[in-house]
């Protein structure tokens, strides 16, 4: 099994390891959720 490391992955690794985990596991937040829009 090969894993491709992209520039986005490096950026997420530097900014937030949790965001990298979400990205690597193809988990996306629902950006249209009202609570996310309110910053909760």
mmCIF entry with sequence, helices, sheets and N, C-alpha, C, O atoms, coordinates in Angstrom:
data_MODEL
# 
_entry.id   MODEL 
# 
_entity.id                         1 
_entity.type                       polymer 
_entity.pdbx_number_of_molecules   1 
# 
_entity_poly.entity_id                      1 
_entity_poly.type                           'polypeptide(L)' 
_entity_poly.nstd_linkage                   no 
_entity_poly.nstd_monomer                   no 
_entity_poly.pdbx_seq_one_letter_code       
;(UNK)(UNK)(UNK)(UNK)(UNK)(UNK)(UNK)(UNK)(UNK)(UNK)(UNK)(UNK)(UNK)(UNK)(UNK)(UNK)
(UNK)(UNK)(UNK)(UNK)(UNK)(UNK)(UNK)(UNK)(UNK)(UNK)(UNK)(UNK)(UNK)(UNK)(UNK)(UNK)
(UNK)(UNK)(UNK)(UNK)(UNK)(UNK)(UNK)(UNK)
;
_entity_poly.pdbx_seq_one_letter_code_can   XXXXXXXXXXXXXXXXXXXXXXXXXXXXXXXXXXXXXXXX 
_entity_poly.pdbx_strand_id                 A 
# 
loop_
_entity_poly_seq.entity_id 
_entity_poly_seq.num 
_entity_poly_seq.mon_id 
_entity_poly_seq.hetero 
1 1  UNK n 
1 2  UNK n 
1 3  UNK n 
1 4  UNK n 
1 5  UNK n 
1 6  UNK n 
1 7  UNK n 
1 8  UNK n 
1 9  UNK n 
1 10 UNK n 
1 11 UNK n 
1 12 UNK n 
1 13 UNK n 
1 14 UNK n 
1 15 UNK n 
1 16 UNK n 
1 17 UNK n 
1 18 UNK n 
1 19 UNK n 
1 20 UNK n 
1 21 UNK n 
1 22 UNK n 
1 23 UNK n 
1 24 UNK n 
1 25 UNK n 
1 26 UNK n 
1 27 UNK n 
1 28 UNK n 
1 29 UNK n 
1 30 UNK n 
1 31 UNK n 
1 32 UNK n 
1 33 UNK n 
1 34 UNK n 
1 35 UNK n 
1 36 UNK n 
1 37 UNK n 
1 38 UNK n 
1 39 UNK n 
1 40 UNK n 
# 
_struct_asym.id          A 
_struct_asym.entity_id   1 
# 
loop_
_struct_conf.conf_type_id 
_struct_conf.id 
_struct_conf.pdbx_PDB_helix_id 
_struct_conf.beg_label_comp_id 
_struct_conf.beg_label_asym_id 
_struct_conf.beg_label_seq_id 
_struct_conf.pdbx_beg_PDB_ins_code 
_struct_conf.end_label_comp_id 
_struct_conf.end_label_asym_id 
_struct_conf.end_label_seq_id 
_struct_conf.pdbx_end_PDB_ins_code 
_struct_conf.beg_auth_comp_id 
_struct_conf.beg_auth_asym_id 
_struct_conf.beg_auth_seq_id 
_struct_conf.end_auth_comp_id 
_struct_conf.end_auth_asym_id 
_struct_conf.end_auth_seq_id 
_struct_conf.pdbx_PDB_helix_class 
_struct_conf.details 
_struct_conf.pdbx_PDB_helix_length 
HELX_P HELX_P1 AA1 UNK A 7  ? UNK A 15 ? UNK A 7  UNK A 15 1 ? 9 
HELX_P HELX_P2 AA2 UNK A 17 ? UNK A 24 ? UNK A 17 UNK A 24 1 ? 8 
HELX_P HELX_P3 AA3 UNK A 34 ? UNK A 37 ? UNK A 34 UNK A 37 1 ? 4 
# 
_struct_conf_type.id          HELX_P 
_struct_conf_type.criteria    ? 
_struct_conf_type.reference   ? 
# 
loop_
_atom_site.group_PDB 
_atom_site.id 
_atom_site.type_symbol 
_atom_site.label_atom_id 
_atom_site.label_alt_id 
_atom_site.label_comp_id 
_atom_site.label_asym_id 
_atom_site.label_entity_id 
_atom_site.label_seq_id 
_atom_site.pdbx_PDB_ins_code 
_atom_site.Cartn_x 
_atom_site.Cartn_y 
_atom_site.Cartn_z 
_atom_site.occupancy 
_atom_site.B_iso_or_equiv 
_atom_site.pdbx_formal_charge 
_atom_site.auth_seq_id 
_atom_site.auth_comp_id 
_atom_site.auth_asym_id 
_atom_site.auth_atom_id 
_atom_site.pdbx_PDB_model_num 
ATOM 1   N N  . UNK A 1 1  ? 0.846   -1.180 0.000  1.00 0.00 ? 1  UNK A N  1 
ATOM 2   C CA . UNK A 1 1  ? 0.000   0.000  0.000  1.00 0.00 ? 1  UNK A CA 1 
ATOM 3   C C  . UNK A 1 1  ? 0.889   1.240  0.000  1.00 0.00 ? 1  UNK A C  1 
ATOM 4   O O  . UNK A 1 1  ? 1.775   1.377  0.844  1.00 0.00 ? 1  UNK A O  1 
ATOM 5   N N  . UNK A 1 2  ? 0.651   2.126  -0.937 1.00 0.00 ? 2  UNK A N  1 
ATOM 6   C CA . UNK A 1 2  ? 1.417   3.365  -0.992 1.00 0.00 ? 2  UNK A CA 1 
ATOM 7   C C  . UNK A 1 2  ? 0.525   4.534  -0.624 1.00 0.00 ? 2  UNK A C  1 
ATOM 8   O O  . UNK A 1 2  ? -0.659  4.564  -0.960 1.00 0.00 ? 2  UNK A O  1 
ATOM 9   N N  . UNK A 1 3  ? 1.105   5.485  0.065  1.00 0.00 ? 3  UNK A N  1 
ATOM 10  C CA . UNK A 1 3  ? 0.382   6.679  0.477  1.00 0.00 ? 3  UNK A CA 1 
ATOM 11  C C  . UNK A 1 3  ? 1.051   7.869  -0.190 1.00 0.00 ? 3  UNK A C  1 
ATOM 12  O O  . UNK A 1 3  ? 2.262   8.058  -0.071 1.00 0.00 ? 3  UNK A O  1 
ATOM 13  N N  . UNK A 1 4  ? 0.267   8.662  -0.886 1.00 0.00 ? 4  UNK A N  1 
ATOM 14  C CA . UNK A 1 4  ? 0.797   9.870  -1.513 1.00 0.00 ? 4  UNK A CA 1 
ATOM 15  C C  . UNK A 1 4  ? 0.675   11.022 -0.533 1.00 0.00 ? 4  UNK A C  1 
ATOM 16  O O  . UNK A 1 4  ? -0.406  11.294 -0.012 1.00 0.00 ? 4  UNK A O  1 
ATOM 17  N N  . UNK A 1 5  ? 1.777   11.689 -0.288 1.00 0.00 ? 5  UNK A N  1 
ATOM 18  C CA . UNK A 1 5  ? 1.775   12.852 0.594  1.00 0.00 ? 5  UNK A CA 1 
ATOM 19  C C  . UNK A 1 5  ? 1.699   14.088 -0.288 1.00 0.00 ? 5  UNK A C  1 
ATOM 20  O O  . UNK A 1 5  ? 2.576   14.332 -1.117 1.00 0.00 ? 5  UNK A O  1 
ATOM 21  N N  . UNK A 1 6  ? 0.643   14.859 -0.097 1.00 0.00 ? 6  UNK A N  1 
ATOM 22  C CA . UNK A 1 6  ? 0.422   16.044 -0.922 1.00 0.00 ? 6  UNK A CA 1 
ATOM 23  C C  . UNK A 1 6  ? 0.801   17.303 -0.148 1.00 0.00 ? 6  UNK A C  1 
ATOM 24  O O  . UNK A 1 6  ? 1.029   17.259 1.061  1.00 0.00 ? 6  UNK A O  1 
ATOM 25  N N  . UNK A 1 7  ? 0.863   18.404 -0.848 1.00 0.00 ? 7  UNK A N  1 
ATOM 26  C CA . UNK A 1 7  ? 1.143   19.681 -0.208 1.00 0.00 ? 7  UNK A CA 1 
ATOM 27  C C  . UNK A 1 7  ? 0.085   20.062 0.809  1.00 0.00 ? 7  UNK A C  1 
ATOM 28  O O  . UNK A 1 7  ? 0.393   20.660 1.840  1.00 0.00 ? 7  UNK A O  1 
ATOM 29  N N  . UNK A 1 8  ? -1.161  19.717 0.519  1.00 0.00 ? 8  UNK A N  1 
ATOM 30  C CA . UNK A 1 8  ? -2.256  20.005 1.452  1.00 0.00 ? 8  UNK A CA 1 
ATOM 31  C C  . UNK A 1 8  ? -2.040  19.237 2.750  1.00 0.00 ? 8  UNK A C  1 
ATOM 32  O O  . UNK A 1 8  ? -2.278  19.766 3.835  1.00 0.00 ? 8  UNK A O  1 
ATOM 33  N N  . UNK A 1 9  ? -1.591  17.992 2.639  1.00 0.00 ? 9  UNK A N  1 
ATOM 34  C CA . UNK A 1 9  ? -1.332  17.191 3.837  1.00 0.00 ? 9  UNK A CA 1 
ATOM 35  C C  . UNK A 1 9  ? -0.234  17.810 4.692  1.00 0.00 ? 9  UNK A C  1 
ATOM 36  O O  . UNK A 1 9  ? -0.341  17.834 5.918  1.00 0.00 ? 9  UNK A O  1 
ATOM 37  N N  . UNK A 1 10 ? 0.812   18.307 4.058  1.00 0.00 ? 10 UNK A N  1 
ATOM 38  C CA . UNK A 1 10 ? 1.895   18.956 4.802  1.00 0.00 ? 10 UNK A CA 1 
ATOM 39  C C  . UNK A 1 10 ? 1.373   20.208 5.493  1.00 0.00 ? 10 UNK A C  1 
ATOM 40  O O  . UNK A 1 10 ? 1.710   20.466 6.649  1.00 0.00 ? 10 UNK A O  1 
ATOM 41  N N  . UNK A 1 11 ? 0.553   20.984 4.794  1.00 0.00 ? 11 UNK A N  1 
ATOM 42  C CA . UNK A 1 11 ? -0.026  22.194 5.379  1.00 0.00 ? 11 UNK A CA 1 
ATOM 43  C C  . UNK A 1 11 ? -0.899  21.848 6.582  1.00 0.00 ? 11 UNK A C  1 
ATOM 44  O O  . UNK A 1 11 ? -0.793  22.491 7.626  1.00 0.00 ? 11 UNK A O  1 
ATOM 45  N N  . UNK A 1 12 ? -1.758  20.843 6.450  1.00 0.00 ? 12 UNK A N  1 
ATOM 46  C CA . UNK A 1 12 ? -2.600  20.423 7.569  1.00 0.00 ? 12 UNK A CA 1 
ATOM 47  C C  . UNK A 1 12 ? -1.761  19.904 8.727  1.00 0.00 ? 12 UNK A C  1 
ATOM 48  O O  . UNK A 1 12 ? -2.097  20.142 9.887  1.00 0.00 ? 12 UNK A O  1 
ATOM 49  N N  . UNK A 1 13 ? -0.666  19.193 8.426  1.00 0.00 ? 13 UNK A N  1 
ATOM 50  C CA . UNK A 1 13 ? 0.201   18.664 9.483  1.00 0.00 ? 13 UNK A CA 1 
ATOM 51  C C  . UNK A 1 13 ? 0.804   19.795 10.302 1.00 0.00 ? 13 UNK A C  1 
ATOM 52  O O  . UNK A 1 13 ? 0.890   19.709 11.527 1.00 0.00 ? 13 UNK A O  1 
ATOM 53  N N  . UNK A 1 14 ? 1.223   20.861 9.615  1.00 0.00 ? 14 UNK A N  1 
ATOM 54  C CA . UNK A 1 14 ? 1.820   22.000 10.322 1.00 0.00 ? 14 UNK A CA 1 
ATOM 55  C C  . UNK A 1 14 ? 0.772   22.783 11.101 1.00 0.00 ? 14 UNK A C  1 
ATOM 56  O O  . UNK A 1 14 ? 1.056   23.284 12.189 1.00 0.00 ? 14 UNK A O  1 
ATOM 57  N N  . UNK A 1 15 ? -0.440  22.894 10.552 1.00 0.00 ? 15 UNK A N  1 
ATOM 58  C CA . UNK A 1 15 ? -1.480  23.705 11.188 1.00 0.00 ? 15 UNK A CA 1 
ATOM 59  C C  . UNK A 1 15 ? -2.222  22.941 12.278 1.00 0.00 ? 15 UNK A C  1 
ATOM 60  O O  . UNK A 1 15 ? -2.407  23.454 13.381 1.00 0.00 ? 15 UNK A O  1 
ATOM 61  N N  . UNK A 1 16 ? -2.648  21.716 11.973 1.00 0.00 ? 16 UNK A N  1 
ATOM 62  C CA . UNK A 1 16 ? -3.493  20.972 12.917 1.00 0.00 ? 16 UNK A CA 1 
ATOM 63  C C  . UNK A 1 16 ? -3.481  19.492 12.547 1.00 0.00 ? 16 UNK A C  1 
ATOM 64  O O  . UNK A 1 16 ? -3.942  19.113 11.470 1.00 0.00 ? 16 UNK A O  1 
ATOM 65  N N  . UNK A 1 17 ? -2.957  18.664 13.433 1.00 0.00 ? 17 UNK A N  1 
ATOM 66  C CA . UNK A 1 17 ? -2.882  17.228 13.154 1.00 0.00 ? 17 UNK A CA 1 
ATOM 67  C C  . UNK A 1 17 ? -4.266  16.609 12.998 1.00 0.00 ? 17 UNK A C  1 
ATOM 68  O O  . UNK A 1 17 ? -4.439  15.658 12.236 1.00 0.00 ? 17 UNK A O  1 
ATOM 69  N N  . UNK A 1 18 ? -5.246  17.139 13.713 1.00 0.00 ? 18 UNK A N  1 
ATOM 70  C CA . UNK A 1 18 ? -6.613  16.608 13.610 1.00 0.00 ? 18 UNK A CA 1 
ATOM 71  C C  . UNK A 1 18 ? -7.176  16.852 12.212 1.00 0.00 ? 18 UNK A C  1 
ATOM 72  O O  . UNK A 1 18 ? -7.815  15.971 11.636 1.00 0.00 ? 18 UNK A O  1 
ATOM 73  N N  . UNK A 1 19 ? -6.941  18.044 11.666 1.00 0.00 ? 19 UNK A N  1 
ATOM 74  C CA . UNK A 1 19 ? -7.404  18.339 10.304 1.00 0.00 ? 19 UNK A CA 1 
ATOM 75  C C  . UNK A 1 19 ? -6.764  17.379 9.304  1.00 0.00 ? 19 UNK A C  1 
ATOM 76  O O  . UNK A 1 19 ? -7.423  16.926 8.368  1.00 0.00 ? 19 UNK A O  1 
ATOM 77  N N  . UNK A 1 20 ? -5.486  17.070 9.498  1.00 0.00 ? 20 UNK A N  1 
ATOM 78  C CA . UNK A 1 20 ? -4.812  16.109 8.623  1.00 0.00 ? 20 UNK A CA 1 
ATOM 79  C C  . UNK A 1 20 ? -5.487  14.750 8.711  1.00 0.00 ? 20 UNK A C  1 
ATOM 80  O O  . UNK A 1 20 ? -5.699  14.097 7.689  1.00 0.00 ? 20 UNK A O  1 
ATOM 81  N N  . UNK A 1 21 ? -5.826  14.317 9.916  1.00 0.00 ? 21 UNK A N  1 
ATOM 82  C CA . UNK A 1 21 ? -6.485  13.020 10.088 1.00 0.00 ? 21 UNK A CA 1 
ATOM 83  C C  . UNK A 1 21 ? -7.829  13.010 9.368  1.00 0.00 ? 21 UNK A C  1 
ATOM 84  O O  . UNK A 1 21 ? -8.162  12.045 8.679  1.00 0.00 ? 21 UNK A O  1 
ATOM 85  N N  . UNK A 1 22 ? -8.608  14.096 9.528  1.00 0.00 ? 22 UNK A N  1 
ATOM 86  C CA . UNK A 1 22 ? -9.893  14.192 8.829  1.00 0.00 ? 22 UNK A CA 1 
ATOM 87  C C  . UNK A 1 22 ? -9.691  14.116 7.314  1.00 0.00 ? 22 UNK A C  1 
ATOM 88  O O  . UNK A 1 22 ? -10.398 13.384 6.622  1.00 0.00 ? 22 UNK A O  1 
ATOM 89  N N  . UNK A 1 23 ? -8.723  14.876 6.811  1.00 0.00 ? 23 UNK A N  1 
ATOM 90  C CA . UNK A 1 23 ? -8.459  14.915 5.374  1.00 0.00 ? 23 UNK A CA 1 
ATOM 91  C C  . UNK A 1 23 ? -8.024  13.541 4.861  1.00 0.00 ? 23 UNK A C  1 
ATOM 92  O O  . UNK A 1 23 ? -8.510  13.082 3.827  1.00 0.00 ? 23 UNK A O  1 
ATOM 93  N N  . UNK A 1 24 ? -7.112  12.887 5.580  1.00 0.00 ? 24 UNK A N  1 
ATOM 94  C CA . UNK A 1 24 ? -6.595  11.584 5.158  1.00 0.00 ? 24 UNK A CA 1 
ATOM 95  C C  . UNK A 1 24 ? -7.683  10.514 5.171  1.00 0.00 ? 24 UNK A C  1 
ATOM 96  O O  . UNK A 1 24 ? -7.632  9.565  4.388  1.00 0.00 ? 24 UNK A O  1 
ATOM 97  N N  . UNK A 1 25 ? -8.662  10.663 6.054  1.00 0.00 ? 25 UNK A N  1 
ATOM 98  C CA . UNK A 1 25 ? -9.749  9.694  6.153  1.00 0.00 ? 25 UNK A CA 1 
ATOM 99  C C  . UNK A 1 25 ? -10.999 10.138 5.400  1.00 0.00 ? 25 UNK A C  1 
ATOM 100 O O  . UNK A 1 25 ? -12.068 9.547  5.552  1.00 0.00 ? 25 UNK A O  1 
ATOM 101 N N  . UNK A 1 26 ? -10.856 11.177 4.592  1.00 0.00 ? 26 UNK A N  1 
ATOM 102 C CA . UNK A 1 26 ? -11.923 11.713 3.744  1.00 0.00 ? 26 UNK A CA 1 
ATOM 103 C C  . UNK A 1 26 ? -13.170 12.067 4.541  1.00 0.00 ? 26 UNK A C  1 
ATOM 104 O O  . UNK A 1 26 ? -14.290 11.769 4.128  1.00 0.00 ? 26 UNK A O  1 
ATOM 105 N N  . UNK A 1 27 ? -12.962 12.709 5.693  1.00 0.00 ? 27 UNK A N  1 
ATOM 106 C CA . UNK A 1 27 ? -14.063 13.184 6.521  1.00 0.00 ? 27 UNK A CA 1 
ATOM 107 C C  . UNK A 1 27 ? -14.123 14.698 6.356  1.00 0.00 ? 27 UNK A C  1 
ATOM 108 O O  . UNK A 1 27 ? -13.171 15.403 6.693  1.00 0.00 ? 27 UNK A O  1 
ATOM 109 N N  . UNK A 1 28 ? -15.233 15.191 5.843  1.00 0.00 ? 28 UNK A N  1 
ATOM 110 C CA . UNK A 1 28 ? -15.387 16.622 5.598  1.00 0.00 ? 28 UNK A CA 1 
ATOM 111 C C  . UNK A 1 28 ? -16.492 17.186 6.474  1.00 0.00 ? 28 UNK A C  1 
ATOM 112 O O  . UNK A 1 28 ? -17.527 16.551 6.677  1.00 0.00 ? 28 UNK A O  1 
ATOM 113 N N  . UNK A 1 29 ? -16.260 18.392 6.991  1.00 0.00 ? 29 UNK A N  1 
ATOM 114 C CA . UNK A 1 29 ? -17.302 19.053 7.766  1.00 0.00 ? 29 UNK A CA 1 
ATOM 115 C C  . UNK A 1 29 ? -18.383 19.550 6.815  1.00 0.00 ? 29 UNK A C  1 
ATOM 116 O O  . UNK A 1 29 ? -18.116 19.859 5.654  1.00 0.00 ? 29 UNK A O  1 
ATOM 117 N N  . UNK A 1 30 ? -19.586 19.620 7.320  1.00 0.00 ? 30 UNK A N  1 
ATOM 118 C CA . UNK A 1 30 ? -20.692 20.173 6.553  1.00 0.00 ? 30 UNK A CA 1 
ATOM 119 C C  . UNK A 1 30 ? -20.624 21.691 6.699  1.00 0.00 ? 30 UNK A C  1 
ATOM 120 O O  . UNK A 1 30 ? -21.090 22.240 7.697  1.00 0.00 ? 30 UNK A O  1 
ATOM 121 N N  . UNK A 1 31 ? -20.046 22.373 5.708  1.00 0.00 ? 31 UNK A N  1 
ATOM 122 C CA . UNK A 1 31 ? -19.828 23.815 5.829  1.00 0.00 ? 31 UNK A CA 1 
ATOM 123 C C  . UNK A 1 31 ? -21.124 24.610 5.782  1.00 0.00 ? 31 UNK A C  1 
ATOM 124 O O  . UNK A 1 31 ? -21.125 25.804 6.085  1.00 0.00 ? 31 UNK A O  1 
ATOM 125 N N  . UNK A 1 32 ? -22.219 23.973 5.410  1.00 0.00 ? 32 UNK A N  1 
ATOM 126 C CA . UNK A 1 32 ? -23.503 24.660 5.370  1.00 0.00 ? 32 UNK A CA 1 
ATOM 127 C C  . UNK A 1 32 ? -24.266 24.547 6.682  1.00 0.00 ? 32 UNK A C  1 
ATOM 128 O O  . UNK A 1 32 ? -25.366 25.086 6.800  1.00 0.00 ? 32 UNK A O  1 
ATOM 129 N N  . UNK A 1 33 ? -23.709 23.862 7.662  1.00 0.00 ? 33 UNK A N  1 
ATOM 130 C CA . UNK A 1 33 ? -24.355 23.700 8.967  1.00 0.00 ? 33 UNK A CA 1 
ATOM 131 C C  . UNK A 1 33 ? -24.424 25.054 9.670  1.00 0.00 ? 33 UNK A C  1 
ATOM 132 O O  . UNK A 1 33 ? -23.430 25.779 9.726  1.00 0.00 ? 33 UNK A O  1 
ATOM 133 N N  . UNK A 1 34 ? -25.584 25.389 10.201 1.00 0.00 ? 34 UNK A N  1 
ATOM 134 C CA . UNK A 1 34 ? -25.794 26.689 10.851 1.00 0.00 ? 34 UNK A CA 1 
ATOM 135 C C  . UNK A 1 34 ? -24.850 26.892 12.030 1.00 0.00 ? 34 UNK A C  1 
ATOM 136 O O  . UNK A 1 34 ? -24.354 28.000 12.233 1.00 0.00 ? 34 UNK A O  1 
ATOM 137 N N  . UNK A 1 35 ? -24.590 25.840 12.813 1.00 0.00 ? 35 UNK A N  1 
ATOM 138 C CA . UNK A 1 35 ? -23.691 25.960 13.960 1.00 0.00 ? 35 UNK A CA 1 
ATOM 139 C C  . UNK A 1 35 ? -22.261 26.276 13.534 1.00 0.00 ? 35 UNK A C  1 
ATOM 140 O O  . UNK A 1 35 ? -21.566 27.034 14.211 1.00 0.00 ? 35 UNK A O  1 
ATOM 141 N N  . UNK A 1 36 ? -21.822 25.707 12.430 1.00 0.00 ? 36 UNK A N  1 
ATOM 142 C CA . UNK A 1 36 ? -20.480 25.998 11.934 1.00 0.00 ? 36 UNK A CA 1 
ATOM 143 C C  . UNK A 1 36 ? -20.416 27.440 11.446 1.00 0.00 ? 36 UNK A C  1 
ATOM 144 O O  . UNK A 1 36 ? -19.417 28.127 11.657 1.00 0.00 ? 36 UNK A O  1 
ATOM 145 N N  . UNK A 1 37 ? -21.478 27.895 10.798 1.00 0.00 ? 37 UNK A N  1 
ATOM 146 C CA . UNK A 1 37 ? -21.508 29.278 10.333 1.00 0.00 ? 37 UNK A CA 1 
ATOM 147 C C  . UNK A 1 37 ? -21.457 30.261 11.497 1.00 0.00 ? 37 UNK A C  1 
ATOM 148 O O  . UNK A 1 37 ? -20.919 31.360 11.360 1.00 0.00 ? 37 UNK A O  1 
ATOM 149 N N  . UNK A 1 38 ? -22.015 29.871 12.642 1.00 0.00 ? 38 UNK A N  1 
ATOM 150 C CA . UNK A 1 38 ? -22.001 30.732 13.823 1.00 0.00 ? 38 UNK A CA 1 
ATOM 151 C C  . UNK A 1 38 ? -20.670 30.665 14.567 1.00 0.00 ? 38 UNK A C  1 
ATOM 152 O O  . UNK A 1 38 ? -20.424 31.455 15.478 1.00 0.00 ? 38 UNK A O  1 
ATOM 153 N N  . UNK A 1 39 ? -19.816 29.725 14.179 1.00 0.00 ? 39 UNK A N  1 
ATOM 154 C CA . UNK A 1 39 ? -18.509 29.611 14.818 1.00 0.00 ? 39 UNK A CA 1 
ATOM 155 C C  . UNK A 1 39 ? -18.510 28.746 16.058 1.00 0.00 ? 39 UNK A C  1 
ATOM 156 O O  . UNK A 1 39 ? -17.622 28.875 16.900 1.00 0.00 ? 39 UNK A O  1 
ATOM 157 N N  . UNK A 1 40 ? -19.476 27.878 16.187 1.00 0.00 ? 40 UNK A N  1 
ATOM 158 C CA . UNK A 1 40 ? -19.538 26.993 17.351 1.00 0.00 ? 40 UNK A CA 1 
ATOM 159 C C  . UNK A 1 40 ? -18.787 25.738 17.105 1.00 0.00 ? 40 UNK A C  1 
ATOM 160 O O  . UNK A 1 40 ? -18.729 24.872 17.978 1.00 0.00 ? 40 UNK A O  1 
# 
